[in-house]
Amino acid sequence: MAEPAERRATYEDLLGVPAHFVAEIVNGRLVTHPRPAPRHLQASSSLGGELDGPFNKGRGGPGGWWILDEPELHLGPHILVPDLAGWRRTRLPSLPETAWFELAPDWVCEVLSPGTAVGDRAEKLPIYAEHGVAHVWLIDPQPQTLEAFENNAGKWRLLTTLNNQDQISLPPFDAIAFDLSLLWAD
């Protein structure tokens, strides 16, 4: 006897998730996890702070970007919520009126945690590549690392892995440099 087909998650399923969870639809499944832990938040908030002035506001850098925390991305059938994402204003001249984005970002940053690392790497990275995200950074607060990837014809190419107190000056934000240790809670 064949097993019944699994029902694909809907946006209504996502809206029914309590506010203290992050909810996504990945490959037809509703995926939830608790709000990020403090070390995760420290890394994400600090990175956003470092990029906001030079790239979002044009202070001490070239400007020309939207840098946003936890945007809701509607990429085909997938609904993803990266920790940070950025769009070049040449591709996204103004922010949408909706609560989500249908245009894939130019850059995404995922801060890894024990509960999200496998999904971020194995499920979300291929979706980002398929939808044309040009750069992805993966930050892991526990070993204090940053991995930078570039999309090369739909495949991720690792540009570098930085750790501890290394200097960050990486595409697409290589117009500035700052110390990786600024992201850590220690």
C-alpha positions in Angstrom: 0.0 0.0 0.0 1.4 3.4 -1.0 1.9 6.0 1.7 -0.1 9.2 1.2 1.7 12.1 -0.3 3.0 14.6 2.2 1.1 17.9 2.1 3.1 20.9 1.1 3.3 23.7 3.6 1.4 26.9 2.8 1.8 30.5 3.7 -1.2 30.1 6.1 0.8 27.4 7.9 3.7 29.8 8.3 1.4 32.6 9.6 0.1 30.1 12.2 3.5 29.7 13.9 3.9 31.6 17.2 5.9 34.8 17.0 8.7 33.5 19.2 9.8 31.1 16.4 11.4 31.8 13.0 9.3 30.0 10.3 10.3 29.2 6.8 9.0 27.0 4.0 11.9 25.0 2.5 11.4 22.4 -0.2 7.7 22.3 0.7 8.2 21.7 4.4 7.4 24.1 7.2 10.6 24.6 9.1 10.6 26.3 12.5 13.3 27.1 15.1 13.4 29.3 18.2 14.5 32.9 17.9 18.3 33.2 17.8 20.4 32.9 20.9 22.4 35.9 22.2 25.8 35.0 20.6 24.0 34.5 17.3 22.3 37.9 17.7 25.6 39.5 18.6 27.3 38.3 15.4 24.4 39.2 13.2 23.8 42.6 14.7 27.5 43.5 14.7 27.9 42.6 11.1 24.9 44.5 10.1 26.2 47.5 12.0 29.6 47.3 10.3 27.9 47.2 6.8 25.1 49.7 7.4 27.0 52.9 7.4 29.3 52.3 4.5 27.0 50.4 2.2 23.4 51.3 3.2 24.0 54.9 4.1 27.1 55.7 2.2 29.1 56.9 5.2 32.7 55.9 4.9 31.9 53.6 1.9 30.3 53.5 -1.5 26.7 53.3 -0.5 24.3 51.8 -3.0 22.9 48.9 -1.0 19.9 47.9 1.2 21.2 45.9 4.1 18.4 44.3 6.1 17.9 42.0 9.2 15.8 38.9 8.7 14.0 39.8 5.5 11.3 37.4 4.3 12.3 36.1 0.9 9.8 34.5 -1.4 12.0 32.6 -3.9 9.7 30.4 -6.0 7.9 28.0 -3.7 10.4 28.7 -0.9 10.0 31.2 1.9 13.4 31.9 3.6 14.5 34.2 6.4 18.2 34.8 6.3 19.9 36.6 9.2 21.0 39.4 6.9 20.6 40.2 3.2 21.6 42.9 0.9 20.4 44.2 -2.4 22.2 46.5 -4.7 20.0 49.6 -5.3 20.7 49.3 -9.0 18.6 46.1 -8.9 16.1 47.1 -6.2 15.8 50.9 -6.4 13.1 51.1 -3.7 11.9 48.8 -1.0 8.7 46.8 -1.7 5.4 47.7 -0.1 4.9 44.0 0.8 6.2 42.4 4.0 8.4 40.2 1.8 10.8 40.3 -1.1 10.3 38.4 -4.3 13.6 39.6 -5.8 16.5 37.5 -4.6 19.2 39.5 -2.7 22.7 40.0 -4.1 24.2 38.9 -0.7 23.0 36.7 2.1 24.5 36.0 5.5 23.4 33.1 7.6 24.6 32.8 11.2 24.9 29.2 12.0 23.6 27.6 15.2 23.5 23.9 16.2 19.8 23.7 15.2 20.1 25.5 11.8 23.6 24.7 10.4 22.6 21.6 8.4 19.5 23.2 6.9 21.4 26.4 6.1 24.1 24.5 4.3 22.3 21.6 2.7 18.9 23.1 1.9 19.1 26.9 1.8 22.5 27.3 0.0 21.3 25.4 -3.1 18.1 27.5 -3.2 20.1 30.8 -2.9 22.3 29.6 -5.8 19.4 28.6 -7.9 17.8 32.0 -7.5 21.0 33.9 -8.4 22.2 35.2 -5.0 25.8 36.2 -5.9 27.5 36.0 -2.5 26.8 34.1 0.8 28.6 34.4 4.1 28.2 31.8 6.7 29.2 32.8 10.2 29.6 30.4 13.1 29.9 32.1 16.5 31.1 28.9 18.3 34.4 28.4 16.4 34.4 32.1 15.5 34.6 31.6 11.7 33.3 33.3 8.6 33.1 31.4 5.3 32.6 33.5 2.1 31.1 31.9 -1.0 30.6 33.2 -4.5 28.0 31.9 -6.9 29.8 30.5 -10.0 27.1 29.4 -12.6 24.8 28.0 -9.9 27.6 26.4 -7.8 29.1 27.8 -4.7 32.9 28.5 -4.7 34.5 29.0 -1.3 36.5 32.2 -1.5 38.0 32.0 2.0 37.5 31.0 5.6 38.4 33.5 8.2 38.6 33.0 12.0 39.0 34.7 15.3 40.5 38.2 14.7 41.2 38.0 11.0 40.5 41.1 8.9 37.3 41.0 6.8 37.5 42.6 3.3 35.5 40.3 1.2 33.2 40.6 -1.9 30.8 42.2 -2.3 31.9 44.4 0.6 35.6 44.6 -0.1 35.5 48.4 -0.2 36.0 48.3 3.6 37.9 46.2 6.1 37.2 45.5 9.8 38.3 43.0 12.4 36.3 39.7 12.6 36.5 39.8 16.4 33.9 42.6 16.4 31.3 39.9 15.8 32.0 37.8 18.8 30.5 38.2 22.3 33.8 37.4 24.0 
